[in-house]
Amino acid sequence: WNSKSGQVLHKVDGWKDSVHCATWSSDGHHLALCDMAGTIKVLKYPSYAEEWSFEVGDILWLRWHPVANVLFCGTADSEMWMWKIPSGDSKLFGGSGEKTECGAMMADGKRMACGYSDGSVRLFDLKSGSAVHNISKGQGLGHLDTINCVDCHPNNSIFMTGSMDGTAKLWNSTSGKCVGTLLCAAKQEENSGSSVECCVFPSDKSSNICVTGTLDGIVTVWDTSTQIARAACKVGEGVTKISIHPTDPTIIAATLDGAIRLIDLRSGNALSEFTGHTANILDFSVSSDYSQLVSSADDGTCRIFDLKNTQ
């Protein structure tokens, strides 16, 4: 789509099921798409010619390496795949037999943290293909339920996982030990009503904060050194995704009630909201200059919002 006019620029056919992931490479030259049947296609921009395709099992997430043309995906059969694009050279990283629910790249670009549906966590060395750390359910202050989200600190020292058990955990990437628990519920328990749906670090390497979003609609700003909440805000019926502005003290939160809200990171106060969707927000993406936000929702629509006009 043309983001200004809404004109359809190209249509990609040949899918077997719903297309649920779309992501651009870091250089903007490749667009990766996948459907729920496990078909992946990589298109070359701006021609949109298909450069590479592959079929795997049920895909749960898809993402690019932050600097290289290397593509990753996690599957329902406990695998993480890595492909070099366009050669297609691949490497397979096995899990515990449970779904590979989420994955995030460490800042060094050499390790990937993955979370699984049984509550286990793995940190993989991408060169050797082996797991540097393998943290089982309940091991070493570990999680008790499905891992919903994972993010890695830009200083490369820690990574964070969020779980259905109502906690987010901070892990030392060198030792593999839990160095902090962020309690987002009254207690840590399986199938918590305060399941942590998303967790993010700011892009600043010197930052000592992180942000979580929960199923009961709470966005919380945490001090990573003390594990104490600095600010919190009820944003809706449930948080589906959060993002932190790279320069402004602003959090963007998408919700199950179809709204996207801007929150002051320092105080937790709501700043503004973007409405129009009539069902839960599935995903959103922000332009590189943070002037536009595009969202997709269960109402079958995508909407483009002007972030510079928040009144």
MIPA-513588 format. One record per residue (C-alpha): residue in three letters; x, z negated, y. Coordinates in Angstrom, 1 decimal. Layout:
<atoms>
+-----+--------+--------+--------+
! res !     xx !     zz !     yy !
+-----+--------+--------+--------+
! ALA !      X !      Z !      Y !
...
+-----+--------+--------+--------+
</atoms>
This chain:
<atoms>
+-----+--------+--------+--------+
! res !     xx !     zz !     yy !
+-----+--------+--------+--------+
! TRP !    0.0 !    0.0 !    0.0 !
! ASN !    1.0 !    0.5 !    3.6 !
! SER !    0.8 !   -3.0 !    5.0 !
! LYS !   -0.4 !   -1.8 !    8.4 !
! SER !   -3.0 !    0.8 !    7.6 !
! GLY !   -4.0 !   -0.2 !    4.0 !
! GLN !   -3.3 !    3.3 !    2.8 !
! VAL !   -2.5 !    3.7 !   -0.9 !
! LEU !    1.0 !    5.1 !   -1.1 !
! HIS !    1.4 !    5.3 !   -4.9 !
! LYS !   -0.6 !    4.4 !   -8.0 !
! VAL !    1.2 !    3.4 !  -11.3 !
! ASP !   -0.9 !    4.3 !  -14.4 !
! GLY !   -0.3 !    3.9 !  -18.1 !
! TRP !   -1.0 !    0.2 !  -18.6 !
! LYS !   -2.5 !   -1.4 !  -21.7 !
! ASP !   -3.7 !   -4.6 !  -20.0 !
! SER !   -4.0 !   -6.3 !  -16.6 !
! VAL !   -0.8 !   -6.0 !  -14.4 !
! HIS !    0.0 !   -9.6 !  -13.5 !
! CYS !    3.6 !   -9.5 !  -12.2 !
! ALA !    5.2 !   -7.3 !   -9.4 !
! THR !    8.5 !   -8.1 !   -7.9 !
! TRP !   11.1 !   -6.3 !   -5.7 !
! SER !   14.9 !   -6.4 !   -6.4 !
! SER !   17.0 !   -8.1 !   -3.8 !
! ASP !   18.2 !   -4.8 !   -2.4 !
! GLY !   14.6 !   -3.4 !   -2.2 !
! HIS !   15.5 !   -0.4 !   -4.2 !
! HIS !   13.6 !   -1.3 !   -7.4 !
! LEU !   10.1 !   -2.5 !   -8.1 !
! ALA !    9.5 !   -4.2 !  -11.4 !
! LEU !    5.9 !   -4.4 !  -12.8 !
! CYS !    4.5 !   -5.8 !  -16.1 !
! ASP !    1.2 !   -6.2 !  -17.8 !
! MET !   -0.2 !   -8.9 !  -20.0 !
! ALA !    0.4 !   -6.7 !  -23.1 !
! GLY !    4.1 !   -6.9 !  -22.5 !
! THR !    4.9 !   -3.5 !  -20.9 !
! ILE !    7.5 !   -3.6 !  -18.2 !
! LYS !    8.2 !   -0.7 !  -15.8 !
! VAL !   10.9 !   -0.4 !  -13.2 !
! LEU !   10.3 !    2.1 !  -10.4 !
! LYS !   12.9 !    3.5 !   -8.0 !
! TYR !   12.1 !    3.2 !   -4.3 !
! PRO !   11.1 !    5.2 !   -2.3 !
! SER !   10.3 !    7.9 !   -4.8 !
! TYR !    8.5 !    5.5 !   -7.2 !
! ALA !    9.9 !    7.4 !  -10.1 !
! GLU !    9.9 !    5.4 !  -13.3 !
! GLU !   13.6 !    4.5 !  -13.9 !
! TRP !   13.2 !    2.2 !  -17.0 !
! SER !   10.6 !    0.7 !  -19.2 !
! PHE !   10.4 !   -1.7 !  -22.1 !
! GLU !    7.9 !   -3.5 !  -24.3 !
! VAL !    8.1 !   -7.2 !  -25.3 !
! GLY !    5.6 !   -9.9 !  -26.2 !
! ASP !    3.2 !  -11.6 !  -23.8 !
! ILE !    5.1 !  -12.0 !  -20.5 !
! LEU !    4.6 !  -15.2 !  -18.5 !
! TRP !    6.9 !  -14.5 !  -15.6 !
! LEU !    9.2 !  -11.8 !  -14.2 !
! ARG !   12.0 !  -12.1 !  -11.7 !
! TRP !   15.2 !  -10.4 !  -10.4 !
! HIS !   18.7 !  -11.8 !  -10.1 !
! PRO !   19.2 !  -12.8 !   -6.5 !
! VAL !   22.1 !  -10.3 !   -5.9 !
! ALA !   22.4 !   -8.0 !   -8.9 !
! ASN !   20.1 !   -5.4 !  -10.4 !
! VAL !   19.4 !   -7.6 !  -13.4 !
! LEU !   15.9 !   -8.4 !  -14.5 !
! PHE !   14.6 !  -11.5 !  -16.4 !
! CYS !   11.3 !  -12.4 !  -18.1 !
! GLY !    9.9 !  -15.3 !  -20.0 !
! THR !    7.5 !  -14.8 !  -23.0 !
! ALA !    4.9 !  -16.6 !  -24.9 !
! ASP !    7.0 !  -16.5 !  -28.0 !
! SER !    9.7 !  -18.7 !  -26.5 !
! GLU !   12.2 !  -16.0 !  -25.4 !
! MET !   13.9 !  -15.2 !  -22.2 !
! TRP !   15.1 !  -11.6 !  -21.8 !
! MET !   17.8 !  -10.3 !  -19.5 !
! TRP !   18.2 !   -6.6 !  -18.7 !
! LYS !   20.7 !   -4.7 !  -16.6 !
! ILE !   18.9 !   -2.0 !  -14.7 !
! PRO !   18.9 !    1.0 !  -15.1 !
! SER !   21.1 !    0.9 !  -18.2 !
! GLY !   18.7 !   -1.4 !  -20.1 !
! ASP !   21.6 !   -3.4 !  -21.7 !
! SER !   19.9 !   -6.6 !  -22.8 !
! LYS !   20.5 !  -10.2 !  -23.9 !
! LEU !   18.0 !  -12.5 !  -25.5 !
! PHE !   17.9 !  -16.3 !  -25.0 !
! GLY !   15.8 !  -18.2 !  -27.6 !
! GLY !   13.8 !  -21.3 !  -27.0 !
! SER !   12.2 !  -24.0 !  -29.2 !
! GLY !    9.3 !  -21.9 !  -30.4 !
! GLU !    7.1 !  -22.9 !  -27.4 !
! LYS !    6.1 !  -20.7 !  -24.5 !
! THR !    8.8 !  -20.1 !  -21.8 !
! GLU !    6.6 !  -21.1 !  -19.0 !
! CYS !    9.0 !  -20.7 !  -16.0 !
! GLY !   12.5 !  -19.9 !  -15.0 !
! ALA !   14.8 !  -20.1 !  -12.0 !
! MET !   18.3 !  -19.0 !  -11.2 !
! MET !   21.0 !  -21.4 !  -10.2 !
! ALA !   22.7 !  -20.6 !   -6.9 !
! ASP !   25.9 !  -19.5 !   -8.7 !
! GLY !   24.0 !  -16.6 !  -10.3 !
! LYS !   25.5 !  -17.5 !  -13.6 !
! ARG !   23.0 !  -20.0 !  -15.1 !
! MET !   19.2 !  -20.0 !  -15.5 !
! ALA !   17.0 !  -23.0 !  -15.9 !
! CYS !   13.9 !  -22.6 !  -18.1 !
! GLY !   10.9 !  -24.8 !  -18.8 !
! TYR !    8.7 !  -24.7 !  -21.9 !
! SER !    5.2 !  -25.6 !  -22.9 !
! ASP !    6.3 !  -28.5 !  -25.1 !
! GLY !    8.0 !  -30.3 !  -22.1 !
! SER !   11.5 !  -29.3 !  -22.9 !
! VAL !   14.1 !  -27.8 !  -20.5 !
! ARG !   17.0 !  -25.6 !  -21.1 !
! LEU !   19.9 !  -24.5 !  -18.8 !
! PHE !   21.4 !  -21.2 !  -20.1 !
! ASP !   24.8 !  -19.7 !  -19.4 !
! LEU !   24.0 !  -16.1 !  -18.8 !
! LYS !   27.5 !  -14.8 !  -19.9 !
! SER !   27.7 !  -16.6 !  -23.2 !
! GLY !   24.0 !  -16.6 !  -23.9 !
! SER !   24.1 !  -20.2 !  -25.0 !
! ALA !   22.2 !  -23.2 !  -23.7 !
! VAL !   24.5 !  -25.5 !  -21.7 !
! HIS !   21.9 !  -28.2 !  -21.7 !
! ASN !   18.9 !  -28.6 !  -24.0 !
! ILE !   16.6 !  -31.5 !  -23.0 !
! SER !   13.8 !  -32.2 !  -25.4 !
! LYS !   10.4 !  -33.7 !  -24.6 !
! GLY !   10.8 !  -37.3 !  -23.5 !
! GLN !   14.6 !  -37.2 !  -23.9 !
! GLY !   16.6 !  -39.0 !  -21.2 !
! LEU !   13.7 !  -39.7 !  -18.9 !
! GLY !   12.4 !  -36.2 !  -19.6 !
! HIS !    8.9 !  -34.8 !  -19.3 !
! LEU !    5.9 !  -35.6 !  -21.6 !
! ASP !    4.0 !  -32.3 !  -21.2 !
! THR !    4.2 !  -28.6 !  -20.3 !
! ILE !    6.7 !  -27.6 !  -17.6 !
! ASN !    4.8 !  -25.6 !  -15.0 !
! CYS !    7.6 !  -24.8 !  -12.5 !
! VAL !   11.3 !  -25.0 !  -11.9 !
! ASP !   13.5 !  -24.5 !   -8.8 !
! CYS !   17.3 !  -24.8 !   -8.2 !
! HIS !   19.0 !  -26.3 !   -5.2 !
! PRO !   21.1 !  -23.9 !   -3.1 !
! ASN !   24.1 !  -26.2 !   -3.3 !
! ASN !   24.2 !  -25.5 !   -7.1 !
! SER !   24.3 !  -29.2 !   -8.1 !
! ILE !   20.7 !  -30.0 !   -9.1 !
! PHE !   17.6 !  -28.3 !  -10.3 !
! MET !   14.0 !  -29.5 !  -10.4 !
! THR !   11.1 !  -29.2 !  -12.9 !
! GLY !    7.4 !  -30.0 !  -12.4 !
! SER !    5.2 !  -30.9 !  -15.3 !
! MET !    1.6 !  -31.4 !  -16.3 !
! ASP !    2.6 !  -35.1 !  -16.8 !
! GLY !    2.3 !  -35.7 !  -13.1 !
! THR !    6.0 !  -35.8 !  -12.3 !
! ALA !    8.8 !  -33.7 !  -11.0 !
! LYS !   12.3 !  -34.4 !  -12.3 !
! LEU !   15.7 !  -33.8 !  -10.7 !
! TRP !   18.4 !  -32.8 !  -13.1 !
! ASN !   22.2 !  -32.7 !  -12.6 !
! SER !   23.2 !  -29.2 !  -13.6 !
! THR !   26.7 !  -30.3 !  -14.8 !
! SER !   25.7 !  -33.3 !  -16.9 !
! GLY !   22.2 !  -32.3 !  -17.8 !
! LYS !   21.0 !  -35.9 !  -17.0 !
! CYS !   17.9 !  -36.8 !  -15.1 !
! VAL !   18.9 !  -38.1 !  -11.7 !
! GLY !   15.5 !  -38.7 !  -10.2 !
! THR !   11.8 !  -38.8 !  -10.9 !
! LEU !    9.2 !  -37.9 !   -8.3 !
! LEU !    6.0 !  -39.6 !   -9.3 !
! CYS !    3.1 !  -37.5 !   -8.1 !
! ALA !    0.4 !  -39.4 !  -10.0 !
! ALA !   -0.4 !  -43.0 !  -10.6 !
! LYS !    1.7 !  -42.8 !  -13.8 !
! GLN !    3.5 !  -40.3 !  -16.0 !
! GLU !    1.1 !  -39.2 !  -18.7 !
! GLU !    0.1 !  -36.1 !  -20.7 !
! ASN !   -2.4 !  -33.8 !  -19.1 !
! SER !   -2.4 !  -35.6 !  -15.7 !
! GLY !   -5.0 !  -34.8 !  -13.1 !
! SER !   -2.0 !  -34.7 !  -10.7 !
! SER !   -0.2 !  -32.0 !  -12.7 !
! VAL !    2.7 !  -30.6 !  -10.6 !
! GLU !    1.9 !  -26.9 !  -10.3 !
! CYS !    4.8 !  -25.9 !   -8.0 !
! CYS !    8.1 !  -27.3 !   -6.7 !
! VAL !   10.6 !  -25.9 !   -4.2 !
! PHE !   13.8 !  -26.7 !   -2.4 !
! PRO !   14.6 !  -25.4 !    1.1 !
! SER !   17.1 !  -22.6 !    1.5 !
! ASP !   19.5 !  -24.9 !    3.4 !
! LYS !   22.4 !  -26.0 !    1.2 !
! SER !   22.8 !  -29.3 !    3.0 !
! SER !   19.1 !  -30.2 !    2.7 !
! ASN !   18.2 !  -33.4 !    0.9 !
! ILE !   14.4 !  -32.8 !    0.6 !
! CYS !   12.1 !  -31.0 !   -1.8 !
! VAL !    8.4 !  -30.2 !   -1.9 !
! THR !    5.8 !  -30.5 !   -4.6 !
! GLY !    2.2 !  -29.2 !   -4.9 !
! THR !   -0.3 !  -30.7 !   -7.4 !
! LEU !   -3.5 !  -29.8 !   -9.2 !
! ASP !   -5.4 !  -32.4 !   -7.2 !
! GLY !   -4.4 !  -30.6 !   -3.9 !
! ILE !   -1.6 !  -32.8 !   -2.6 !
! VAL !    1.6 !  -31.3 !   -1.0 !
! THR !    4.3 !  -33.9 !   -0.8 !
! VAL !    7.7 !  -33.8 !    1.0 !
! TRP !   10.3 !  -35.9 !   -0.9 !
! ASP !   13.7 !  -37.3 !   -0.1 !
! THR !   15.8 !  -36.2 !   -3.1 !
! SER !   18.4 !  -39.0 !   -2.6 !
! THR !   15.9 !  -41.8 !   -2.7 !
! GLN !   12.9 !  -40.1 !   -4.4 !
! ILE !   10.6 !  -41.5 !   -1.7 !
! ALA !    7.8 !  -39.4 !   -0.2 !
! ARG !    8.5 !  -38.6 !    3.5 !
! ALA !    5.1 !  -36.9 !    4.1 !
! ALA !    2.0 !  -35.8 !    2.2 !
! CYS !   -1.1 !  -33.7 !    2.9 !
! LYS !   -4.3 !  -33.0 !    1.1 !
! VAL !   -4.6 !  -29.2 !    1.4 !
! GLY !   -7.5 !  -28.2 !   -0.9 !
! GLU !   -8.8 !  -28.4 !   -4.4 !
! GLY !   -5.5 !  -27.6 !   -6.0 !
! VAL !   -2.1 !  -26.1 !   -5.0 !
! THR !   -1.2 !  -22.8 !   -6.7 !
! LYS !    2.0 !  -22.0 !   -4.8 !
! ILE !    4.2 !  -23.3 !   -2.0 !
! SER !    6.9 !  -21.8 !    0.1 !
! ILE !    9.2 !  -23.3 !    2.8 !
! HIS !   10.0 !  -21.3 !    5.9 !
! PRO !   13.8 !  -20.7 !    6.1 !
! THR !   14.1 !  -21.7 !    9.7 !
! ASP !   11.0 !  -23.4 !   10.9 !
! PRO !    9.8 !  -26.8 !    9.6 !
! THR !    6.8 !  -25.3 !    8.0 !
! ILE !    5.3 !  -25.2 !    4.4 !
! ILE !    3.0 !  -22.5 !    3.2 !
! ALA !    0.5 !  -23.7 !    0.5 !
! ALA !   -2.0 !  -21.6 !   -1.4 !
! THR !   -5.0 !  -23.3 !   -3.0 !
! LEU !   -7.7 !  -23.0 !   -5.7 !
! ASP !  -10.3 !  -22.9 !   -3.0 !
! GLY !   -9.1 !  -19.6 !   -1.7 !
! ALA !   -7.3 !  -20.7 !    1.5 !
! ILE !   -3.7 !  -20.6 !    2.5 !
! ARG !   -2.6 !  -23.4 !    4.8 !
! LEU !    0.4 !  -24.1 !    7.0 !
! ILE !    1.8 !  -27.6 !    7.0 !
! ASP !    4.3 !  -29.4 !    9.2 !
! LEU !    7.2 !  -30.3 !    6.9 !
! ARG !    8.1 !  -33.3 !    9.1 !
! SER !    4.8 !  -35.0 !    9.4 !
! GLY !    2.6 !  -33.5 !    6.7 !
! ASN !    0.0 !  -32.5 !    9.2 !
! ALA !   -2.0 !  -29.3 !    8.7 !
! LEU !   -1.1 !  -26.7 !   11.3 !
! SER !   -3.4 !  -23.8 !   10.5 !
! GLU !   -5.1 !  -22.0 !    7.7 !
! PHE !   -5.8 !  -18.4 !    6.6 !
! THR !   -9.2 !  -17.8 !    4.9 !
! GLY !  -11.2 !  -14.9 !    3.6 !
! HIS !  -10.6 !  -15.1 !   -0.2 !
! THR !  -13.6 !  -16.3 !   -2.2 !
! ALA !  -11.7 !  -17.5 !   -5.3 !
! ASN !   -8.4 !  -19.2 !   -6.1 !
! ILE !   -5.2 !  -17.7 !   -4.8 !
! LEU !   -3.1 !  -16.3 !   -7.6 !
! ASP !    0.1 !  -15.6 !   -5.7 !
! PHE !    1.4 !  -14.7 !   -2.2 !
! SER !    4.6 !  -13.2 !   -0.8 !
! VAL !    6.0 !  -13.3 !    2.7 !
! SER !    7.9 !  -10.5 !    4.5 !
! SER !   11.6 !  -10.9 !    5.1 !
! ASP !   11.0 !  -11.6 !    8.8 !
! TYR !    8.1 !  -14.0 !    8.1 !
! SER !    5.7 !  -12.0 !   10.2 !
! GLN !    3.3 !  -11.1 !    7.4 !
! LEU !    1.9 !  -12.7 !    4.3 !
! VAL !    0.2 !  -10.8 !    1.5 !
! SER !   -2.0 !  -12.8 !   -0.9 !
! SER !   -3.8 !  -11.9 !   -4.2 !
! ALA !   -6.8 !  -13.9 !   -5.6 !
! ASP !   -9.2 !  -14.1 !   -8.4 !
! ASP !  -11.8 !  -12.4 !   -6.2 !
! GLY !  -10.1 !   -9.1 !   -7.0 !
! THR !   -8.7 !   -8.6 !   -3.5 !
! CYS !   -5.3 !   -8.7 !   -1.7 !
! ARG !   -5.2 !   -9.7 !    1.9 !
! ILE !   -2.5 !   -9.4 !    4.6 !
! PHE !   -2.2 !  -12.1 !    7.2 !
! ASP !   -0.3 !  -12.2 !   10.5 !
! LEU !    1.9 !  -15.3 !   10.4 !
! LYS !    2.8 !  -14.9 !   14.1 !
! ASN !   -0.8 !  -15.4 !   15.1 !
! THR !   -1.7 !  -18.8 !   13.5 !
! GLN !   -4.4 !  -19.8 !   16.0 !
+-----+--------+--------+--------+
</atoms>
